[in-house]
Amino acid sequence: MHPIKAAGLALLLLAGTAMARPLAAQEVPPPAQGLLQGAEAGDVACYLRIRDDANRSRSWMAEFEMCEKAGPLLGQRVALSWKPGRVPHPTCQGKPDCRRSQQVMLVTGMEAVRRP
């Protein structure tokens, strides 16, 4: 096989393998602290936008109550508490009578902290 075709096939196989792995295996560890950039209530959870110490910004699932707590904490550095929780499975597509769920890590607590 031609080297370029072989490299393309290898990349395709690797991409397929990464997509087949469970979501939890692909996730980066949740941050203990970060800058709270935003909060938005979604269909299955509250989504907190956090910038971590490596300056990466991403959304994390949180209990719905965290969206209510987020207002006065926006723009501040926060300490986050996490625990596993169940949310509706993406295949439910917002249907309230759907019984499928998935376990995810959820932000369950958040408080302002000062950097040393």
C-alpha positions as CSV (number, residue, x, y, z in Angstrom):
1,M,0.0,0.0,0.0
2,H,1.2,3.5,-0.8
3,P,2.6,5.2,2.4
4,I,0.2,8.2,2.1
5,K,-2.8,5.9,1.8
6,A,-1.6,3.8,4.7
7,A,-1.2,7.0,6.9
8,G,-4.7,8.1,5.9
9,L,-6.1,4.7,6.8
10,A,-4.3,4.7,10.1
11,L,-5.7,8.1,11.0
12,L,-9.2,7.0,10.0
13,L,-8.9,3.9,12.2
14,L,-7.6,6.0,15.1
15,A,-10.5,8.4,14.8
16,G,-13.0,5.6,14.7
17,T,-11.5,4.1,17.8
18,A,-11.6,7.4,19.7
19,M,-15.2,7.9,18.7
20,A,-16.1,4.3,19.9
21,R,-14.7,4.8,23.4
22,P,-17.1,5.8,26.2
23,L,-17.3,9.6,26.7
24,A,-15.9,9.3,30.2
25,A,-12.7,7.8,28.7
26,Q,-12.2,10.9,26.5
27,E,-12.9,13.5,29.1
28,V,-10.2,15.6,30.8
29,P,-10.4,15.6,34.6
30,P,-12.8,18.1,36.0
31,P,-11.1,21.2,37.5
32,A,-11.1,21.8,41.3
33,Q,-11.0,25.6,40.6
34,G,-11.3,28.0,37.7
35,L,-12.7,31.3,36.5
36,L,-16.5,31.2,36.1
37,Q,-17.2,32.7,32.7
38,G,-20.9,31.8,32.2
39,A,-23.8,29.7,33.1
40,E,-26.7,28.5,31.0
41,A,-29.6,26.2,31.8
42,G,-30.0,23.4,29.3
43,D,-32.4,20.6,28.7
44,V,-30.7,18.1,31.0
45,A,-28.4,20.2,33.3
46,C,-26.9,23.6,34.0
47,Y,-23.8,24.2,31.9
48,L,-21.0,26.2,33.5
49,R,-18.3,27.8,31.4
50,I,-15.1,27.5,33.3
51,R,-11.5,28.6,32.4
52,D,-9.0,26.4,34.1
53,D,-5.5,27.1,35.3
54,A,-4.1,26.0,31.8
55,N,-6.2,28.8,30.3
56,R,-8.6,26.3,28.6
57,S,-12.2,27.3,28.6
58,R,-15.0,24.6,28.4
59,S,-18.5,23.9,29.6
60,W,-19.2,21.5,32.4
61,M,-22.5,20.0,33.5
62,A,-23.8,21.1,36.9
63,E,-27.0,20.6,39.0
64,F,-29.6,23.1,37.9
65,E,-29.3,25.0,41.2
66,M,-25.7,26.0,40.2
67,C,-27.2,28.2,37.4
68,E,-29.1,30.2,40.1
69,K,-25.9,30.5,42.2
70,A,-23.7,31.6,39.3
71,G,-25.0,35.1,38.9
72,P,-23.0,36.9,41.6
73,L,-20.0,34.6,41.0
74,L,-19.6,35.4,37.2
75,G,-16.1,36.6,36.5
76,Q,-14.7,35.3,39.8
77,R,-12.4,32.4,40.6
78,V,-14.5,29.6,42.1
79,A,-13.8,26.3,43.9
80,L,-15.9,23.5,42.5
81,S,-17.4,20.4,44.3
82,W,-18.2,17.4,42.1
83,K,-20.1,14.2,42.4
84,P,-21.6,11.6,40.0
85,G,-25.2,12.2,39.0
86,R,-27.7,10.9,36.5
87,V,-29.1,13.0,33.6
88,P,-31.4,12.1,30.7
89,H,-29.6,10.2,27.9
90,P,-29.0,12.3,24.7
91,T,-31.2,9.9,22.7
92,C,-34.2,11.2,24.8
93,Q,-34.0,14.4,22.9
94,G,-35.8,16.4,25.6
95,K,-38.8,13.9,25.9
96,P,-39.9,14.0,29.5
97,D,-41.3,10.4,29.5
98,C,-38.0,9.0,28.3
99,R,-36.5,6.6,30.9
100,R,-32.9,6.3,29.5
101,S,-30.2,8.1,31.5
102,Q,-26.5,8.3,31.8
103,Q,-24.1,8.9,34.7
104,V,-21.9,12.0,34.5
105,M,-19.8,14.1,36.8
106,L,-21.8,17.2,38.0
107,V,-20.8,20.4,39.7
108,T,-22.8,20.2,43.0
109,G,-21.2,23.2,44.8
110,M,-19.4,26.4,44.0
111,E,-17.9,29.2,46.1
112,A,-15.7,32.2,45.4
113,V,-12.0,31.8,46.2
114,R,-9.1,34.3,46.2
115,R,-5.9,33.5,44.5
116,P,-2.9,33.6,46.9
